Amino acid sequence: MLLLSSPSPINPGKTTRSKMALIAEGGGQRGIFTAGVLDAWLECEFDPFDLFIGTSAGSQNLTSFLSGQKGYAKRFISELSRRKRFYQLGRGLVGGNIVDLDWYFDKTIKGVFALDFMAATKSLGQRELLITATNSRNRQGYFLSPNGDSSNWRQLLKASSALPFLYKQGVKLAPRLNVSTVKQTEASVDYPQADFYLDGGLAAPLPVRESYRRGARKIVVIRTVNEDLHTQSAWVRNLKSWVYESGYCPKIVGYLVQHEHAYQQELTFIDNPPEDVEIIQIFAKDNLQSKQLSSTYMDLQHDYRAGIAAGNAFLQDNKEGVLK
């Protein structure tokens, strides 16, 4: 289902195409809906975007989309993220990470789950991909650009997916990054020191405003929540329950409050956009069945098919308009 946030339709008389952005929301295993949308577009060779911004699982989906690996994200989510090695609550009780992101992303190096970063770099060309991450020291959100090196790209994806409590310390990133913060007006090249970074959804859960700030005037947002959800996102509710039950780390509650504030700011922008921007949200036609974690195989397949249907519906309804 598509939701249009624009004061007026696209002007068919325009000859200069507006800068177009694609935003992929996070959501853990619910990212399989996004995988379906993007696979439908890969099938039709549809990629008119100038700017890509991904948060958490959304950044993984955008990377496989750029690499042209149709079906990759579906297999990655439905197979790897369901393995016991990836997710074990018991590890948290003995000081370990509940979610083993190291093992998970090591699988992208070689074998059947290898990500073709070289193809993604070539496909990206002069366009821009931003991966969101949250600095664990100052809680500032950053938009990080991979430099084309597969190891660097992999670390950014890992950092963007590192939820506190589930992956406790975060991911240490080197000081030299092409980054810009949520509050900055221009990107800076050097960040003063190496730091640990956590899930981008904590500070930049739905970076529509950032894409507008960077000049995008047609913004497509793939959502991984149900259309009627305008309050607390599902993974926040789950994480809060885990934190309260365990009595672990009150600091995490602060992260969750920050997430909700940032989320509401983005929803307000989407609901009341400036006059010069068109925002199209892509939702599943029916409620998604999968969860952040511990989804069944059948639920994941349901949501992937829902993504395929939503991606094809978007092409049918909007393909000509978005290219103008």
C-alpha positions in Angstrom: 0.0 0.0 0.0 1.3 3.4 -0.9 0.8 6.6 1.0 1.6 9.9 -0.7 2.6 13.0 1.4 2.6 15.8 -1.0 0.6 19.0 -1.4 0.3 18.4 -5.1 0.9 15.7 -7.7 4.1 15.6 -9.8 4.1 18.3 -12.5 4.1 16.4 -15.8 5.5 19.4 -17.5 8.8 19.4 -15.7 11.8 18.5 -17.9 14.4 18.4 -15.1 14.1 15.4 -12.9 14.2 16.1 -9.2 16.8 14.5 -7.0 15.3 11.2 -5.8 16.0 9.4 -2.6 15.3 5.9 -1.3 15.0 5.4 2.4 15.0 1.8 3.9 13.7 1.6 7.5 15.2 -1.0 9.9 13.2 -3.5 11.8 15.3 -6.7 12.1 13.7 -9.7 10.4 10.9 -7.5 9.3 13.4 -6.2 6.8 12.4 -9.2 4.6 9.4 -7.1 3.5 11.9 -4.5 2.1 13.9 -7.4 0.5 10.7 -8.3 -1.4 10.1 -4.7 -2.6 13.7 -4.4 -3.8 13.7 -7.8 -5.5 10.6 -6.8 -7.4 12.5 -3.7 -8.6 15.6 -5.7 -9.5 13.5 -8.0 -11.6 12.3 -4.9 -13.6 15.7 -3.2 -13.5 14.2 -0.2 -11.7 16.7 2.0 -10.0 16.3 5.7 -10.7 17.6 6.8 -7.3 20.3 9.4 -6.6 20.6 9.0 -2.9 20.2 5.9 -0.7 19.9 6.0 3.1 19.5 2.8 5.2 19.1 2.2 8.9 20.0 -1.2 10.4 18.5 -4.0 8.3 17.6 -1.3 5.8 21.3 -0.6 5.1 21.8 -4.3 4.5 18.9 -4.4 2.0 20.2 -1.4 0.1 23.6 -2.9 -0.2 22.3 -6.2 -1.7 20.0 -4.1 -4.0 23.0 -2.1 -5.3 25.0 -5.4 -5.8 22.1 -6.7 -7.9 21.9 -9.9 -5.9 18.2 -10.7 -6.3 17.0 -13.0 -3.5 20.1 -12.5 -1.4 18.5 -10.5 1.4 15.6 -13.0 1.5 18.0 -15.9 2.1 20.2 -13.9 4.5 17.3 -13.0 6.7 15.2 -16.2 6.5 18.2 -18.6 6.9 21.0 -17.0 8.8 19.0 -14.8 11.3 17.0 -17.9 12.3 20.0 -19.9 13.3 20.7 -20.5 17.0 24.3 -19.3 16.5 22.9 -15.8 15.7 20.4 -15.3 18.5 20.7 -16.7 22.0 19.2 -15.0 25.0 21.3 -17.2 27.3 24.5 -15.6 26.1 23.5 -12.3 27.7 23.3 -14.0 31.1 27.0 -14.8 31.0 28.2 -11.5 29.7 28.1 -12.3 26.0 26.2 -10.7 23.1 22.7 -12.0 22.7 23.0 -11.4 19.0 26.2 -12.5 17.3 26.8 -9.9 14.7 30.4 -10.9 14.2 29.4 -14.4 13.0 26.5 -13.0 11.0 28.5 -10.5 9.0 31.5 -12.8 8.6 29.2 -14.9 6.5 29.2 -12.1 3.9 32.9 -12.6 3.1 32.7 -15.8 1.1 30.5 -18.8 0.3 26.8 -18.8 -0.5 26.2 -15.6 1.6 29.0 -13.6 0.1 28.0 -10.0 -0.7 29.3 -8.6 -3.9 30.6 -5.2 -2.6 32.5 -4.6 -5.8 29.3 -4.9 -7.9 27.6 -2.6 -5.4 30.3 0.0 -5.7 30.2 -0.1 -9.5 26.4 0.2 -9.4 26.5 3.1 -6.9 28.9 5.1 -9.1 28.6 8.8 -8.4 25.5 8.4 -6.4 25.5 8.4 -2.6 24.8 5.7 -0.1 24.5 6.7 3.6 24.4 4.2 6.4 23.1 5.4 9.8 24.8 4.7 13.1 24.7 6.1 16.6 27.8 7.1 18.5 27.7 5.3 21.8 29.6 8.1 23.6 27.5 11.2 22.7 24.4 9.4 21.3 24.7 11.5 18.1 23.4 10.0 14.9 25.8 9.8 12.0 25.4 9.2 8.3 28.4 7.1 7.1 29.5 6.6 3.5 31.3 3.4 2.7 34.6 4.0 0.9 34.3 1.0 -1.5 36.4 -1.3 0.6 34.4 -4.4 1.5 35.8 -4.6 5.1 34.9 -1.0 5.7 31.4 -1.4 4.2 30.9 -4.6 6.3 31.8 -2.7 9.5 29.4 0.1 8.8 26.6 -2.4 8.2 27.4 -4.1 11.5 27.5 -0.8 13.4 24.1 0.2 12.0 22.6 -3.1 13.2 24.2 -3.2 16.7 21.4 -2.8 19.2 22.4 -2.0 22.8 21.7 -4.8 25.2 21.7 -7.3 22.3 25.2 -6.4 21.1 26.4 -4.6 24.1 29.5 -2.5 23.3 28.8 -1.6 19.7 31.2 -1.6 16.8 34.5 0.3 16.9 35.0 2.4 13.7 38.2 4.1 12.6 38.5 7.9 12.9 38.7 8.6 9.2 35.2 8.4 7.9 33.2 10.4 5.4 30.5 11.3 7.9 27.9 13.9 8.7 25.9 14.1 11.9 22.2 14.6 12.3 22.8 18.2 13.4 25.5 19.1 11.0 24.8 21.1 7.8 27.7 19.8 5.8 29.7 16.5 5.9 33.0 16.4 7.6 35.9 14.3 6.5 37.7 13.6 9.7 36.1 12.5 12.9 38.5 13.3 15.9 38.8 9.8 17.4 37.8 6.2 17.0 34.6 5.4 18.8 32.0 2.7 19.3 28.8 2.9 17.3 25.4 1.4 17.7 22.2 0.8 15.7 21.4 3.8 13.5 17.7 3.5 14.5 18.5 4.9 17.9 19.2 8.4 16.6 18.0 8.3 13.0 15.2 5.7 12.7 13.6 7.1 9.6 16.0 9.6 8.0 13.5 11.4 5.7 14.5 14.8 6.9 18.2 14.1 6.1 17.4 13.1 2.6 15.4 16.4 2.2 18.4 18.3 3.7 20.6 16.8 1.0 18.4 18.0 -1.8 16.0 15.1 -2.4 12.6 16.4 -3.5 11.1 12.9 -4.3 11.5 10.6 -1.4 10.5 6.9 -1.4 10.3 5.3 2.0 10.0 1.6 2.5 8.4 1.0 5.9 8.6 -2.1 8.0 5.8 -1.3 10.4 2.1 -1.6 9.8 0.4 1.3 8.2 -1.6 2.3 11.3 1.4 2.4 13.6 2.2 6.0 14.5 3.6 5.5 18.0 6.2 3.3 19.5 7.8 0.9 17.0 7.6 -2.8 17.7 11.3 -3.5 18.3 11.3 -0.7 21.0 8.5 -2.4 22.8 10.3 -5.7 22.7 13.6 -4.3 23.8 12.0 -2.4 26.7 10.4 -5.6 27.9 13.8 -7.4 27.8 15.5 -4.6 29.6 12.9 -4.4 32.4 12.8 -8.1 32.9 16.5 -8.4 33.1 17.1 -5.3 35.2 20.0 -4.6 32.9 21.6 -1.2 32.1 19.2 1.7 32.8 21.2 3.6 30.1 19.4 1.6 27.5 16.1 3.2 28.5 17.6 6.6 27.6 18.5 5.3 24.1 14.9 4.1 23.7 13.5 7.5 24.7 15.8 9.1 22.2 14.6 6.7 19.5 11.0 7.6 20.2 11.6 11.3 20.1 13.5 11.0 16.8 10.9 8.7 15.3 8.1 11.2 16.1 10.0 14.1 14.6 10.3 12.1 11.3 6.6 11.2 11.3 5.7 14.8 11.9 7.8 15.8 8.9 6.2 13.1 6.7 2.7 14.1 7.7 3.4 17.8 7.1 6.0 18.0 4.4 7.4 21.2 2.8 5.6 22.3 -0.4 8.5 21.4 -2.6 8.8 17.7 -1.7 6.9 14.5 -2.5 7.1 11.6 -0.1 5.8 8.2 -1.0 5.6 5.6 1.7 5.4 1.9 0.9 3.6 -0.3 3.4 2.4 -3.9 3.2 -1.2 -4.2 2.1 -2.0 -6.3 5.1 -0.3 -6.5 8.5 3.2 -7.9 8.5 3.6 -11.2 10.3 7.3 -11.3 11.2 8.9 -9.8 14.3 12.2 -8.1 15.1 13.6 -11.5 16.0 12.4 -15.1 16.5 10.1 -15.0 13.5 8.9 -18.3 12.0 9.9 -19.3 8.5 6.3 -19.1 7.3 5.9 -15.6 8.7 9.0 -14.5 6.9 7.9 -15.9 3.6 4.5 -14.2 4.0 6.2 -10.8 4.5 8.6 -11.4 1.6 5.7 -12.1 -0.7 4.0 -9.0 0.6 7.1 -7.0 -0.3 7.1 -8.4 -3.8 3.4 -7.4 -4.2 4.1 -3.9 -2.8 7.1 -3.4 -5.0 5.1 -4.4 -8.1 2.2 -2.2 -7.1 4.6 0.8 -6.7 5.9 0.2 -10.2 2.4 0.0 -11.7 1.2 3.1 -10.0 4.3 5.3 -10.0 7.0 4.2 -12.4 6.3 6.9 -15.0 5.7 9.6 -12.5 8.9 9.2 -10.4 11.1 9.3 -13.5 9.9 12.8 -14.5 
